[in-house]
Amino acid sequence: MARQPETQDHPYGQSVSRLIDEFGKLPGIGRKTAERLANHILNVSTAEATALADAIRDVKAAVRRCSICFNLTEEPVCRMCRDPRRDQHAVCVVEQPRDVVALESSGVWGGMYHVLGGRIAPLEGIGPEDLTIHQLVHRIRKQGITEVVMATNPTLEGDGTALFITNLLQNDPVRITRLARGIASGSVLEFANREMLADALRGRQKF
């Protein structure tokens, strides 16, 4: 009788098939790339593979949301919210933590941040209650914020989210600006270069 294969999913076995499936869940990773990554893990030393697994485990255990701005941090309050040199009365509103990294790289913004955790997207089932909009409004009113820079991505959903927040704050004594349209409509902050982001921050306009 012919020997049956270990698994129908992958000739190397079920564990490799599972690893490929997990890699395939990562954004931008297709089946072929997932297989290459799995083969790379199989070819490196046990120490290297374990180091990767430990790094993933540690980052999930250590990283949390800042209790003030909702950026990623390993402390209850992030480094920027703790920095007394930053302008405490100006807040730049972004969609994701990676947008904070992109804007910080411009070296222009010296105020605070607020991470929404996404954008309003009704077709995807994401409403205002799924974001940190309520916390933003409360923060603005409690801390005496005088300027809010809308740095949501220049997409239909990003602009809609900025407009929704602006309407909530229309009766508050706060100046609302947005990034200059040096960033092309439909683009994403994460992929804008340093010069574009610096120009956008310097040329921010009233929303």
Disulfide bonds with the S-S distance in Angstrom:
none
